[in-house]
Amino acid sequence: MIKVFEDFDYMRVGQMQSLLESNEIKTFLKNQFGFGGTGELPFVETVPQLFILSEEDEERARQIISEAETAMPESATWACPTCGTEIEGNFTECWNCAEKQED
């Protein structure tokens, strides 16, 4: 097994796993439930990690992941028009007052 990706965001690791699996690369996900041990274990031991099962797929897997990360644009933060709270770009609704982002 070869580790090809890790991130504290389980959703990103799952997304990369789905991408590789859809390209017929067999994977294994380690620490998918590791955050339950955070505090008891060092945080670096609970990071979700994505492995591929075959060495032959390593180069192609790394290329697919690299292309996917390049294609993911960073979402710009926005200010809520009602309360002025700064919101991260991946959210479309204000966490403070529930106002929706203007188009």
Summary of the structure (lengths in Angstrom):
residues: 103
radius of gyration: 17.6
end to end distance: 45.0
largest distance: 53.7
contacts: 243
relative contact order: 0.17
helix: 36%
strand: 20%
